[in-house]
Amino acid sequence: MAIEVRIPTILRTYTGGERAVESSGSSVAELIDSLESAHPGIKDRLVEDGADGPAVRRFVNIYVDDEDIRFTGALATELSESSTVVILPAVAGG
Amino acid sequence: MLTIEREIRDAIVAHARRDHPDEACGVVAGLEGSDRPTRLVPMLNAAMSPTFYEFDSGDLFRLYRDMDERGEVPVVIYHSHTATEAYPSRTDVSIAQEPFAHYVLVSTRDGAHESGPVDFRSYRIVDGEVTEEEVIVVERYADDVPDPKRESA
């Protein structure tokens, strides 16, 4: 099962410059583990250890089918064969 | 070096003044590889704060989808400081994640939100390193590239 994952500019160093890669998993957490196998180091840029276990980093957004996963179950958000995943860095500052 | 049209520069300053004392933010998109900011997209500061700015995550998604469809990238990412100088804060530097963008800072402190000159400065922020760059304001870009339709502020 191949799911397209859109990679932002800043993380393309991990994907050999590719803007999109194919990966797999039945949840976002599994997908990120698959990404890590193919592109070592990328997981640490996406996930951090929170008080309740692994969580998406504060200034990284992951969208499944156009929805920010913070509103759809976070890393447990389920994926299907037709899912599209987009990773975007937050634009923020002080 | 950032080269930017006067009309776009003035629209960014106007946006910063309008949102003062909250921080204003937005991007100027341009064709990928052109390094030419052509399409101003003022964004809502979801934090609505005088000391922080953040694009709403849904707005961010739509912004990048629109840019992708047009073959654009965020050539300029701008925001205002409303009580401090137009220099990236530690927070700005730690969050900056577009290594090819020109990060523009505008300061509306000391009454600059009402009248007088507004500091308008540009930086590269890469791996936590801030490098200020020259800003060249031009009336019009050289016409070797068609000018995409611009959204008004």
gemmi code that builds the backbone of each chain (N, CA, C; Angstrom):
import gemmi

chains = {
    "A": [
        ("MET", (0.844, -1.190, 0.000), (0.000, 0.000, 0.000), (0.880, 1.241, 0.000)),
        ("ALA", (0.816, 1.999, -1.074), (1.679, 3.177, -1.191), (0.876, 4.443, -0.953)),
        ("ILE", (1.343, 5.236, -0.028), (0.703, 6.512, 0.289), (1.673, 7.616, -0.064)),
        ("GLU", (1.198, 8.601, -0.825), (2.084, 9.705, -1.184), (2.238, 10.677, -0.022)),
        ("VAL", (3.479, 11.014, 0.257), (3.780, 11.956, 1.325), (4.523, 13.135, 0.713)),
        ("ARG", (3.942, 14.332, 0.866), (4.590, 15.552, 0.348), (5.595, 16.056, 1.376)),
        ("ILE", (6.804, 16.292, 0.898), (7.917, 16.648, 1.779), (8.246, 18.135, 1.612)),
        ("PRO", (8.329, 18.901, 2.713), (8.659, 20.332, 2.583), (10.144, 20.528, 2.268)),
        ("THR", (10.454, 21.693, 1.723), (11.826, 22.004, 1.318), (12.851, 21.630, 2.382)),
        ("ILE", (12.576, 22.023, 3.620), (13.596, 21.876, 4.661), (13.898, 20.410, 4.984)),
        ("LEU", (12.998, 19.489, 4.645), (13.231, 18.071, 4.940), (13.684, 17.283, 3.709)),
        ("ARG", (13.855, 17.976, 2.582), (14.243, 17.244, 1.366), (15.689, 16.769, 1.410)),
        ("THR", (16.450, 17.278, 2.372), (17.797, 16.743, 2.553), (17.726, 15.268, 2.937)),
        ("TYR", (16.614, 14.859, 3.536), (16.456, 13.450, 3.947), (15.927, 12.574, 2.816)),
        ("THR", (15.371, 13.193, 1.780), (14.738, 12.406, 0.714), (15.484, 12.548, -0.610)),
        ("GLY", (16.737, 12.925, -0.534), (17.523, 13.078, -1.754), (16.963, 14.150, -2.671)),
        ("GLY", (16.301, 15.149, -2.068), (15.764, 16.247, -2.858), (14.352, 16.005, -3.374)),
        ("GLU", (13.805, 14.820, -3.118), (12.461, 14.506, -3.626), (11.402, 15.338, -2.896)),
        ("ARG", (10.431, 15.845, -3.660), (9.332, 16.642, -3.093), (8.226, 15.764, -2.540)),
        ("ALA", (8.169, 14.547, -3.027), (7.150, 13.615, -2.566), (7.763, 12.220, -2.590)),
        ("VAL", (7.423, 11.439, -1.581), (7.905, 10.053, -1.544), (6.707, 9.150, -1.250)),
        ("GLU", (6.869, 7.877, -1.551), (5.814, 6.933, -1.218), (6.204, 6.204, 0.046)),
        ("SER", (5.202, 5.998, 0.908), (5.466, 5.267, 2.129), (4.218, 4.463, 2.458)),
        ("SER", (4.198, 3.842, 3.634), (3.061, 3.005, 3.959), (2.809, 3.006, 5.451)),
        ("GLY", (1.624, 2.534, 5.840), (1.261, 2.456, 7.246), (-0.241, 2.590, 7.386)),
        ("SER", (-0.778, 2.032, 8.455), (-2.218, 2.137, 8.657), (-2.559, 3.319, 9.564)),
        ("SER", (-1.504, 3.962, 10.106), (-1.707, 5.181, 10.893), (-0.540, 6.110, 10.592)),
        ("VAL", (-0.669, 7.365, 11.021), (0.418, 8.312, 10.801), (1.670, 7.854, 11.537)),
        ("ALA", (1.508, 7.300, 12.746), (2.672, 6.828, 13.503), (3.417, 5.746, 12.719)),
        ("GLU", (2.664, 4.807, 12.134), (3.310, 3.755, 11.343), (3.966, 4.325, 10.094)),
        ("LEU", (3.290, 5.267, 9.482), (3.842, 5.897, 8.283), (5.174, 6.569, 8.589)),
        ("ILE", (5.231, 7.251, 9.726), (6.475, 7.945, 10.088), (7.596, 6.928, 10.348)),
        ("ASP", (7.250, 5.781, 10.941), (8.273, 4.736, 11.127), (8.768, 4.210, 9.784)),
        ("SER", (7.849, 4.068, 8.814), (8.261, 3.622, 7.482), (9.147, 4.667, 6.819)),
        ("LEU", (8.769, 5.929, 6.985), (9.585, 7.016, 6.432), (10.994, 6.977, 7.018)),
        ("GLU", (11.049, 6.747, 8.320), (12.344, 6.725, 9.011), (13.232, 5.605, 8.472)),
        ("SER", (12.631, 4.442, 8.153), (13.416, 3.326, 7.616), (14.060, 3.709, 6.287)),
        ("ALA", (13.289, 4.421, 5.465), (13.785, 4.775, 4.131), (14.636, 6.045, 4.156)),
        ("HIS", (14.372, 6.909, 5.128), (15.031, 8.225, 5.169), (15.471, 8.517, 6.605)),
        ("PRO", (16.522, 7.824, 7.049), (16.915, 7.924, 8.467), (17.139, 9.361, 8.913)),
        ("GLY", (16.604, 9.672, 10.098), (16.770, 11.008, 10.667), (15.525, 11.857, 10.548)),
        ("ILE", (14.638, 11.481, 9.632), (13.485, 12.346, 9.374), (12.495, 12.315, 10.542)),
        ("LYS", (12.398, 11.165, 11.218), (11.408, 11.036, 12.302), (11.651, 12.064, 13.402)),
        ("ASP", (12.931, 12.252, 13.729), (13.247, 13.184, 14.815), (12.844, 14.612, 14.468)),
        ("ARG", (12.725, 14.915, 13.189), (12.323, 16.256, 12.767), (10.800, 16.437, 12.834)),
        ("LEU", (10.088, 15.319, 12.973), (8.623, 15.365, 12.940), (7.991, 15.143, 14.310)),
        ("VAL", (8.659, 14.337, 15.116), (8.046, 13.848, 16.353), (8.968, 14.149, 17.526)),
        ("GLU", (8.356, 14.484, 18.659), (9.131, 14.653, 19.887), (8.434, 13.899, 21.012)),
        ("ASP", (9.162, 13.675, 22.102), (8.557, 13.006, 23.249), (7.788, 14.017, 24.065)),
        ("GLY", (6.481, 13.830, 24.142), (5.656, 14.717, 24.940), (5.354, 14.066, 26.288)),
        ("ALA", (4.567, 14.765, 27.103), (4.209, 14.245, 28.423), (3.426, 12.938, 28.296)),
        ("ASP", (2.660, 12.820, 27.205), (1.844, 11.618, 27.007), (2.402, 10.728, 25.909)),
        ("GLY", (3.720, 10.752, 25.745), (4.329, 9.928, 24.714), (4.634, 10.736, 23.470)),
        ("PRO", (4.959, 10.051, 22.371), (5.360, 10.762, 21.155), (4.250, 11.686, 20.649)),
        ("ALA", (4.650, 12.860, 20.184), (3.695, 13.830, 19.648), (4.346, 14.547, 18.468)),
        ("VAL", (3.505, 15.068, 17.582), (4.021, 15.865, 16.469), (4.675, 17.117, 17.051)),
        ("ARG", (5.821, 17.485, 16.531), (6.506, 18.671, 17.019), (5.599, 19.898, 16.895)),
        ("ARG", (5.777, 20.817, 17.823), (4.904, 21.987, 17.923), (4.869, 22.785, 16.624)),
        ("PHE", (6.016, 22.922, 15.935), (6.038, 23.782, 14.751), (6.158, 22.984, 13.450)),
        ("VAL", (5.579, 21.769, 13.500), (5.433, 20.950, 12.295), (3.957, 20.616, 12.160)),
        ("ASN", (3.445, 20.734, 10.953), (2.051, 20.358, 10.700), (2.023, 19.165, 9.769)),
        ("ILE", (1.195, 18.177, 10.107), (0.983, 17.021, 9.235), (-0.508, 16.978, 8.909)),
        ("TYR", (-0.789, 16.883, 7.603), (-2.177, 16.875, 7.150), (-2.472, 15.540, 6.467)),
        ("VAL", (-3.603, 14.952, 6.813), (-4.079, 13.762, 6.107), (-5.376, 14.159, 5.408)),
        ("ASP", (-5.389, 14.005, 4.096), (-6.560, 14.402, 3.301), (-7.016, 15.818, 3.672)),
        ("ASP", (-6.062, 16.732, 3.684), (-6.287, 18.167, 3.882), (-6.591, 18.576, 5.327)),
        ("GLU", (-6.620, 17.625, 6.249), (-6.954, 17.964, 7.640), (-5.716, 17.851, 8.519)),
        ("ASP", (-5.481, 18.885, 9.326), (-4.398, 18.863, 10.311), (-4.683, 17.724, 11.297)),
        ("ILE", (-3.707, 16.826, 11.463), (-3.987, 15.646, 12.311), (-4.159, 15.995, 13.788)),
        ("ARG", (-3.828, 17.236, 14.164), (-4.115, 17.626, 15.554), (-5.613, 17.547, 15.852)),
        ("PHE", (-6.405, 17.638, 14.780), (-7.867, 17.629, 14.963), (-8.483, 16.289, 14.593)),
        ("THR", (-7.666, 15.310, 14.217), (-8.241, 14.040, 13.739), (-7.655, 12.815, 14.434)),
        ("GLY", (-6.996, 13.019, 15.588), (-6.446, 11.861, 16.283), (-4.933, 11.834, 16.359)),
        ("ALA", (-4.316, 12.932, 15.980), (-2.852, 13.069, 16.074), (-2.150, 11.893, 15.399)),
        ("LEU", (-1.126, 11.343, 16.034), (-0.333, 10.283, 15.384), (-1.148, 9.012, 15.160)),
        ("ALA", (-2.250, 8.867, 15.885), (-3.097, 7.681, 15.716), (-4.050, 7.820, 14.526)),
        ("THR", (-4.057, 8.963, 13.887), (-4.934, 9.175, 12.728), (-4.746, 8.042, 11.717)),
        ("GLU", (-5.860, 7.453, 11.305), (-5.785, 6.295, 10.412), (-5.567, 6.722, 8.965)),
        ("LEU", (-4.918, 5.837, 8.235), (-4.648, 6.067, 6.816), (-5.265, 4.953, 5.995)),
        ("SER", (-5.657, 5.307, 4.780), (-6.120, 4.284, 3.851), (-5.275, 4.390, 2.582)),
        ("GLU", (-5.504, 3.481, 1.661), (-4.707, 3.475, 0.427), (-4.824, 4.769, -0.346)),
        ("SER", (-5.964, 5.429, -0.205), (-6.181, 6.642, -0.992), (-5.781, 7.913, -0.237)),
        ("SER", (-5.234, 7.751, 0.978), (-4.878, 8.942, 1.758), (-3.735, 9.705, 1.099)),
        ("THR", (-3.784, 11.012, 1.256), (-2.616, 11.816, 0.900), (-2.133, 12.510, 2.167)),
        ("VAL", (-0.825, 12.539, 2.310), (-0.214, 13.111, 3.503), (0.676, 14.271, 3.077)),
        ("VAL", (0.491, 15.407, 3.756), (1.291, 16.598, 3.478), (1.963, 17.038, 4.772)),
        ("ILE", (3.243, 17.265, 4.704), (3.996, 17.784, 5.858), (4.379, 19.225, 5.536)),
        ("LEU", (4.087, 20.146, 6.461), (4.463, 21.546, 6.260), (5.053, 22.105, 7.552)),
        ("PRO", (6.132, 22.843, 7.437), (6.629, 23.542, 8.613), (5.690, 24.691, 8.951)),
        ("ALA", (5.479, 24.921, 10.245), (4.683, 26.080, 10.648), (5.406, 27.350, 10.242)),
        ("VAL", (4.645, 28.387, 9.967), (5.238, 29.712, 9.778), (4.810, 30.531, 10.982)),
        ("ALA", (5.776, 30.828, 11.839), (5.481, 31.457, 13.115), (6.742, 32.111, 13.651)),
        ("GLY", (6.566, 32.916, 14.671), (7.716, 33.564, 15.299), (7.253, 34.548, 16.363)),
        ("GLY", (8.193, 35.326, 16.851), (7.827, 36.235, 17.924), (8.040, 37.682, 17.539)),
    ],
    "B": [
        ("MET", (20.636, 39.395, -1.134), (19.985, 40.637, -1.536), (18.534, 40.360, -1.923)),
        ("LEU", (17.654, 41.227, -1.419), (16.244, 41.130, -1.795), (15.898, 42.289, -2.721)),
        ("THR", (15.362, 41.959, -3.894), (14.850, 42.989, -4.799), (13.333, 42.903, -4.778)),
        ("ILE", (12.685, 44.022, -4.480), (11.230, 44.016, -4.306), (10.625, 45.283, -4.902)),
        ("GLU", (9.446, 45.121, -5.494), (8.773, 46.292, -6.063), (8.219, 47.190, -4.960)),
        ("ARG", (8.287, 48.492, -5.234), (7.834, 49.477, -4.248), (6.383, 49.227, -3.817)),
        ("GLU", (5.539, 48.903, -4.781), (4.123, 48.698, -4.476), (3.933, 47.576, -3.444)),
        ("ILE", (4.723, 46.502, -3.592), (4.614, 45.378, -2.664), (5.199, 45.762, -1.305)),
        ("ARG", (6.353, 46.454, -1.343), (6.955, 46.896, -0.083), (5.966, 47.789, 0.680)),
        ("ASP", (5.355, 48.728, -0.040), (4.415, 49.644, 0.610), (3.192, 48.905, 1.159)),
        ("ALA", (2.749, 47.876, 0.461), (1.586, 47.113, 0.922), (1.922, 46.333, 2.197)),
        ("ILE", (3.152, 45.836, 2.301), (3.572, 45.146, 3.526), (3.597, 46.134, 4.693)),
        ("VAL", (4.138, 47.324, 4.453), (4.182, 48.349, 5.506), (2.763, 48.734, 5.920)),
        ("ALA", (1.875, 48.894, 4.939), (0.488, 49.253, 5.252), (-0.188, 48.168, 6.084)),
        ("HIS", (0.097, 46.906, 5.753), (-0.478, 45.796, 6.526), (0.031, 45.844, 7.972)),
        ("ALA", (1.322, 46.092, 8.131), (1.905, 46.148, 9.482), (1.276, 47.280, 10.293)),
        ("ARG", (1.055, 48.423, 9.632), (0.449, 49.564, 10.337), (-1.002, 49.266, 10.706)),
        ("ARG", (-1.692, 48.619, 9.805), (-3.115, 48.323, 10.022), (-3.305, 47.400, 11.221)),
        ("ASP", (-2.418, 46.424, 11.367), (-2.591, 45.431, 12.431), (-1.948, 45.842, 13.750)),
        ("HIS", (-1.155, 46.913, 13.740), (-0.527, 47.398, 14.960), (-1.589, 47.629, 16.035)),
        ("PRO", (-1.447, 47.252, 17.307), (-0.221, 46.772, 17.954), (0.012, 45.257, 17.835)),
        ("ASP", (-0.890, 44.525, 17.170), (-0.603, 43.103, 16.966), (0.399, 42.960, 15.827)),
        ("GLU", (1.073, 41.841, 15.820), (2.005, 41.568, 14.728), (1.225, 41.181, 13.477)),
        ("ALA", (1.677, 41.711, 12.347), (1.110, 41.342, 11.044), (2.052, 40.332, 10.390)),
        ("CYS", (1.484, 39.484, 9.509), (2.335, 38.482, 8.874), (1.774, 38.112, 7.504)),
        ("GLY", (2.638, 37.571, 6.671), (2.196, 37.145, 5.351), (3.367, 36.658, 4.526)),
        ("VAL", (3.091, 36.367, 3.271), (4.156, 35.953, 2.363), (4.025, 36.754, 1.066)),
        ("VAL", (5.119, 36.798, 0.328), (5.045, 37.218, -1.062), (5.563, 36.033, -1.873)),
        ("ALA", (4.641, 35.419, -2.610), (4.995, 34.247, -3.402), (5.616, 34.690, -4.718)),
        ("GLY", (6.378, 33.788, -5.303), (6.974, 34.061, -6.603), (7.309, 32.742, -7.271)),
        ("LEU", (7.500, 32.793, -8.563), (7.794, 31.557, -9.288), (9.057, 30.907, -8.732)),
        ("GLU", (8.998, 29.598, -8.593), (10.133, 28.862, -8.054), (11.375, 29.117, -8.925)),
        ("GLY", (12.481, 29.413, -8.269), (13.726, 29.634, -8.986), (13.924, 31.059, -9.460)),
        ("SER", (12.871, 31.900, -9.346), (12.971, 33.278, -9.856), (13.574, 34.220, -8.821)),
        ("ASP", (13.414, 33.888, -7.536), (13.808, 34.765, -6.428), (13.133, 36.131, -6.546)),
        ("ARG", (11.973, 36.142, -7.184), (11.267, 37.393, -7.444), (9.896, 37.361, -6.757)),
        ("PRO", (9.704, 38.182, -5.710), (8.417, 38.187, -5.004), (7.356, 38.956, -5.780)),
        ("THR", (6.287, 38.301, -6.203), (5.308, 38.962, -7.074), (3.881, 38.948, -6.547)),
        ("ARG", (3.512, 37.943, -5.763), (2.106, 37.817, -5.366), (1.997, 37.938, -3.851)),
        ("LEU", (1.512, 39.119, -3.423), (1.390, 39.382, -1.988), (0.196, 38.625, -1.412)),
        ("VAL", (0.443, 37.881, -0.343), (-0.636, 37.159, 0.334), (-0.582, 37.514, 1.822)),
        ("PRO", (-1.336, 38.554, 2.232), (-1.396, 38.869, 3.660), (-2.090, 37.724, 4.386)),
        ("MET", (-1.549, 37.314, 5.511), (-2.135, 36.203, 6.265), (-2.684, 36.725, 7.583)),
        ("LEU", (-3.663, 35.986, 8.108), (-4.191, 36.296, 9.430), (-3.177, 35.815, 10.469)),
        ("ASN", (-2.880, 36.660, 11.450), (-2.068, 36.198, 12.573), (-2.991, 35.463, 13.534)),
        ("ALA", (-2.935, 34.132, 13.503), (-3.855, 33.329, 14.316), (-3.609, 33.545, 15.805)),
        ("ALA", (-2.395, 34.005, 16.149), (-2.083, 34.255, 17.558), (-2.683, 35.583, 18.026)),
        ("MET", (-3.007, 36.481, 17.078), (-3.524, 37.814, 17.390), (-2.833, 38.406, 18.608)),
        ("SER", (-1.526, 38.560, 18.472), (-0.700, 38.927, 19.620), (0.283, 40.024, 19.235)),
        ("PRO", (0.656, 40.887, 20.194), (1.697, 41.877, 19.931), (3.102, 41.299, 20.016)),
        ("THR", (3.228, 40.027, 20.436), (4.567, 39.448, 20.620), (4.756, 38.123, 19.909)),
        ("PHE", (3.749, 37.670, 19.161), (3.871, 36.380, 18.484), (3.012, 36.396, 17.226)),
        ("TYR", (3.471, 35.637, 16.219), (2.624, 35.459, 15.045), (2.668, 34.010, 14.629)),
        ("GLU", (1.578, 33.549, 14.067), (1.529, 32.186, 13.554), (0.417, 32.101, 12.519)),
        ("PHE", (0.732, 31.489, 11.363), (-0.316, 31.252, 10.372), (-1.225, 30.146, 10.916)),
        ("ASP", (-2.513, 30.309, 10.767), (-3.449, 29.241, 11.090), (-3.097, 28.012, 10.243)),
        ("SER", (-3.205, 26.821, 10.826), (-2.717, 25.631, 10.104), (-3.547, 25.335, 8.858)),
        ("GLY", (-4.846, 25.643, 8.904), (-5.671, 25.459, 7.706), (-5.305, 26.465, 6.621)),
        ("ASP", (-5.078, 27.722, 7.035), (-4.646, 28.755, 6.086), (-3.311, 28.374, 5.458)),
        ("LEU", (-2.426, 27.838, 6.294), (-1.097, 27.433, 5.817), (-1.216, 26.354, 4.742)),
        ("PHE", (-2.085, 25.385, 5.003), (-2.288, 24.299, 4.034), (-2.770, 24.845, 2.691)),
        ("ARG", (-3.772, 25.719, 2.748), (-4.320, 26.275, 1.505), (-3.304, 27.152, 0.780)),
        ("LEU", (-2.531, 27.908, 1.554), (-1.491, 28.758, 0.964), (-0.489, 27.915, 0.167)),
        ("TYR", (0.001, 26.848, 0.768), (1.008, 26.025, 0.086), (0.391, 25.256, -1.083)),
        ("ARG", (-0.863, 24.840, -0.944), (-1.518, 24.164, -2.069), (-1.647, 25.127, -3.254)),
        ("ASP", (-2.057, 26.369, -2.974), (-2.192, 27.373, -4.035), (-0.839, 27.647, -4.687)),
        ("MET", (0.188, 27.777, -3.864), (1.522, 28.057, -4.423), (1.988, 26.879, -5.277)),
        ("ASP", (1.758, 25.664, -4.803), (2.152, 24.478, -5.579), (1.485, 24.483, -6.948)),
        ("GLU", (0.196, 24.788, -6.950), (-0.547, 24.774, -8.219), (-0.025, 25.820, -9.190)),
        ("ARG", (0.519, 26.908, -8.662), (1.031, 27.994, -9.507), (2.525, 27.874, -9.775)),
        ("GLY", (3.163, 26.854, -9.207), (4.607, 26.721, -9.383), (5.392, 27.752, -8.592)),
        ("GLU", (4.799, 28.167, -7.453), (5.420, 29.224, -6.654), (6.028, 28.680, -5.361)),
        ("VAL", (6.877, 29.507, -4.797), (7.420, 29.263, -3.458), (7.268, 30.557, -2.653)),
        ("PRO", (7.384, 30.464, -1.321), (7.341, 31.710, -0.526), (8.683, 32.427, -0.644)),
        ("VAL", (8.775, 33.378, -1.564), (10.048, 34.094, -1.760), (10.323, 34.994, -0.551)),
        ("VAL", (9.261, 35.642, -0.063), (9.366, 36.484, 1.136), (8.392, 35.977, 2.193)),
        ("ILE", (8.857, 35.863, 3.422), (7.975, 35.641, 4.571), (8.154, 36.857, 5.468)),
        ("TYR", (7.068, 37.604, 5.676), (7.227, 38.838, 6.450), (6.396, 38.824, 7.718)),
        ("HIS", (6.880, 39.568, 8.705), (6.054, 39.860, 9.881), (6.554, 41.142, 10.512)),
        ("SER", (5.732, 41.693, 11.387), (6.097, 42.951, 12.032), (6.475, 42.728, 13.486)),
        ("HIS", (7.334, 43.597, 13.961), (7.567, 43.753, 15.397), (6.956, 45.097, 15.759)),
        ("THR", (6.164, 45.116, 16.835), (5.417, 46.345, 17.107), (5.982, 47.128, 18.281)),
        ("ALA", (6.978, 46.565, 18.987), (7.594, 47.299, 20.098), (9.105, 47.156, 20.103)),
        ("THR", (9.644, 46.401, 19.152), (11.091, 46.179, 19.115), (11.594, 46.401, 17.697)),
        ("GLU", (12.912, 46.328, 17.536), (13.497, 46.629, 16.228), (13.178, 45.539, 15.206)),
        ("ALA", (13.437, 45.872, 13.947), (13.150, 44.952, 12.848), (14.304, 43.966, 12.680)),
        ("TYR", (14.502, 43.169, 13.721), (15.565, 42.164, 13.707), (14.972, 40.865, 14.242)),
        ("PRO", (15.344, 39.722, 13.663), (14.711, 38.459, 14.093), (14.940, 38.173, 15.579)),
        ("SER", (13.858, 37.846, 16.264), (13.949, 37.490, 17.678), (14.472, 36.062, 17.797)),
        ("ARG", (14.835, 35.681, 18.999), (15.281, 34.292, 19.206), (14.197, 33.317, 18.783)),
        ("THR", (12.954, 33.670, 19.068), (11.844, 32.805, 18.654), (11.774, 32.698, 17.133)),
        ("ASP", (11.928, 33.841, 16.455), (11.916, 33.830, 14.985), (12.964, 32.854, 14.450)),
        ("VAL", (14.150, 32.940, 15.028), (15.264, 32.140, 14.530), (15.039, 30.658, 14.806)),
        ("SER", (14.507, 30.361, 15.991), (14.360, 28.947, 16.348), (13.256, 28.268, 15.544)),
        ("ILE", (12.282, 29.050, 15.062), (11.167, 28.430, 14.335), (11.362, 28.487, 12.817)),
        ("ALA", (12.198, 29.395, 12.327), (12.347, 29.592, 10.876), (12.683, 28.279, 10.168)),
        ("GLN", (11.878, 27.908, 9.170), (12.067, 26.614, 8.512), (11.975, 26.703, 6.992)),
        ("GLU", (12.213, 27.903, 6.454), (12.259, 28.041, 4.996), (13.620, 28.624, 4.614)),
        ("PRO", (14.606, 27.744, 4.410), (15.988, 28.233, 4.231), (16.204, 29.078, 2.981)),
        ("PHE", (15.265, 29.024, 2.010), (15.453, 29.814, 0.788), (14.609, 31.084, 0.778)),
        ("ALA", (13.858, 31.322, 1.857), (13.016, 32.519, 1.902), (13.814, 33.728, 2.384)),
        ("HIS", (13.379, 34.902, 1.937), (13.848, 36.149, 2.518), (12.900, 36.450, 3.679)),
        ("TYR", (13.428, 36.490, 4.876), (12.592, 36.819, 6.039), (12.610, 38.334, 6.223)),
        ("VAL", (11.481, 38.973, 5.938), (11.379, 40.425, 6.051), (10.773, 40.788, 7.406)),
        ("LEU", (11.419, 41.721, 8.073), (10.943, 42.243, 9.353), (10.627, 43.726, 9.193)),
        ("VAL", (9.469, 44.105, 9.703), (9.036, 45.499, 9.672), (8.800, 45.912, 11.119)),
        ("SER", (9.280, 47.094, 11.500), (9.004, 47.566, 12.858), (8.097, 48.781, 12.827)),
        ("THR", (7.036, 48.688, 13.619), (6.093, 49.811, 13.738), (6.201, 50.470, 15.114)),
        ("ARG", (7.348, 50.269, 15.780), (7.494, 50.838, 17.127), (7.658, 52.361, 17.058)),
        ("ASP", (7.581, 52.988, 18.225), (7.829, 54.426, 18.365), (6.967, 55.274, 17.444)),
        ("GLY", (5.708, 54.884, 17.297), (4.802, 55.719, 16.513), (4.876, 55.496, 15.017)),
        ("ALA", (5.732, 54.599, 14.579), (5.872, 54.360, 13.132), (4.610, 53.750, 12.534)),
        ("HIS", (3.700, 53.283, 13.394), (2.446, 52.737, 12.871), (1.537, 53.847, 12.353)),
        ("GLU", (1.820, 55.098, 12.769), (0.959, 56.199, 12.324), (1.573, 56.984, 11.178)),
        ("SER", (2.841, 57.336, 11.324), (3.478, 58.123, 10.270), (4.977, 57.961, 10.375)),
        ("GLY", (5.660, 58.520, 9.402), (7.113, 58.469, 9.420), (7.639, 57.177, 8.851)),
        ("PRO", (8.962, 57.075, 8.779), (9.572, 55.900, 8.151), (9.389, 54.648, 9.005)),
        ("VAL", (9.207, 53.531, 8.325), (9.078, 52.239, 8.992), (10.306, 51.411, 8.618)),
        ("ASP", (10.941, 50.845, 9.645), (12.083, 49.975, 9.364), (11.627, 48.764, 8.564)),
        ("PHE", (12.310, 48.515, 7.452), (11.968, 47.392, 6.570), (13.281, 46.702, 6.247)),
        ("ARG", (13.511, 45.528, 6.835), (14.815, 44.862, 6.690), (14.609, 43.401, 6.317)),
        ("SER", (15.624, 42.820, 5.723), (15.496, 41.448, 5.222), (16.672, 40.590, 5.651)),
        ("TYR", (16.373, 39.318, 5.895), (17.366, 38.379, 6.432), (17.212, 37.008, 5.790)),
        ("ARG", (18.303, 36.277, 5.790), (18.250, 34.833, 5.587), (18.386, 34.208, 6.964)),
        ("ILE", (17.604, 33.167, 7.210), (17.728, 32.447, 8.478), (17.906, 30.972, 8.133)),
        ("VAL", (19.109, 30.470, 8.302), (19.435, 29.091, 7.927), (20.152, 28.414, 9.086)),
        ("ASP", (19.599, 27.303, 9.543), (20.214, 26.534, 10.631), (20.552, 27.414, 11.828)),
        ("GLY", (19.644, 28.320, 12.177), (19.847, 29.153, 13.358), (20.777, 30.334, 13.136)),
        ("GLU", (21.278, 30.499, 11.913), (22.175, 31.614, 11.599), (21.398, 32.712, 10.885)),
        ("VAL", (21.514, 33.948, 11.400), (20.831, 35.084, 10.794), (21.840, 35.890, 9.980)),
        ("THR", (21.504, 36.178, 8.733), (22.355, 37.014, 7.896), (21.493, 38.122, 7.299)),
        ("GLU", (21.804, 39.374, 7.672), (21.049, 40.468, 7.074), (21.500, 40.672, 5.629)),
        ("GLU", (20.586, 41.122, 4.805), (20.922, 41.345, 3.400), (20.377, 42.699, 2.957)),
        ("GLU", (20.922, 43.185, 1.868), (20.503, 44.460, 1.318), (19.103, 44.333, 0.724)),
        ("VAL", (18.306, 45.403, 0.848), (16.987, 45.453, 0.205), (17.039, 46.499, -0.902)),
        ("ILE", (16.744, 46.065, -2.125), (16.704, 46.982, -3.267), (15.238, 47.162, -3.659)),
        ("VAL", (14.751, 48.402, -3.564), (13.359, 48.670, -3.943), (13.349, 49.218, -5.363)),
        ("VAL", (12.568, 48.572, -6.224), (12.488, 49.007, -7.628), (11.038, 49.370, -7.956)),
        ("GLU", (10.870, 50.216, -8.959), (9.507, 50.571, -9.360), (8.835, 49.376, -10.030)),
        ("ARG", (9.567, 48.709, -10.923), (9.056, 47.527, -11.624), (10.196, 46.558, -11.844)),
        ("TYR", (9.880, 45.264, -11.775), (10.901, 44.285, -12.125), (11.157, 44.352, -13.629)),
        ("ALA", (12.348, 43.983, -14.023), (12.632, 43.844, -15.451), (11.624, 42.846, -16.013)),
        ("ASP", (11.150, 43.073, -17.252), (9.985, 42.313, -17.727), (10.363, 41.041, -18.484)),
        ("ASP", (11.387, 40.344, -17.988), (11.739, 39.073, -18.634), (10.869, 37.929, -18.150)),
        ("VAL", (10.110, 38.173, -17.100), (9.197, 37.152, -16.590), (7.809, 37.778, -16.511)),
        ("PRO", (6.777, 37.106, -17.010), (5.433, 37.677, -16.900), (5.034, 37.841, -15.435)),
        ("ASP", (4.338, 38.910, -15.174), (3.966, 39.235, -13.800), (2.637, 38.577, -13.456)),
        ("PRO", (2.646, 37.530, -12.604), (1.376, 36.887, -12.261), (0.439, 37.861, -11.553)),
        ("LYS", (-0.824, 37.567, -11.647), (-1.826, 38.429, -11.012), (-1.526, 38.555, -9.516)),
        ("ARG", (-1.611, 39.752, -9.037), (-1.247, 40.004, -7.658), (-2.511, 40.180, -6.813)),
        ("GLU", (-2.483, 39.579, -5.632), (-3.624, 39.789, -4.732), (-3.395, 41.090, -3.971)),
        ("SER", (-4.433, 41.828, -3.795), (-4.271, 43.099, -3.098), (-4.306, 42.894, -1.591)),
        ("ALA", (-3.722, 43.796, -0.877), (-3.617, 43.661, 0.577), (-4.955, 43.930, 1.234)),
    ],
}
model = gemmi.Model(1)
for chain_id, residues in chains.items():
    chain = gemmi.Chain(chain_id)
    for i, (resn, *xyz) in enumerate(residues, 1):
        res = gemmi.Residue()
        res.name, res.seqid = resn, gemmi.SeqId(i, " ")
        for name, pos in zip(("N", "CA", "C"), xyz):
            atom = gemmi.Atom()
            atom.name, atom.element = name, gemmi.Element(name[0])
            atom.pos, atom.b_iso = gemmi.Position(*pos), 0.0
            res.add_atom(atom)
        chain.add_residue(res)
    model.add_chain(chain)
structure = gemmi.Structure()
structure.add_model(model)
structure.setup_entities()
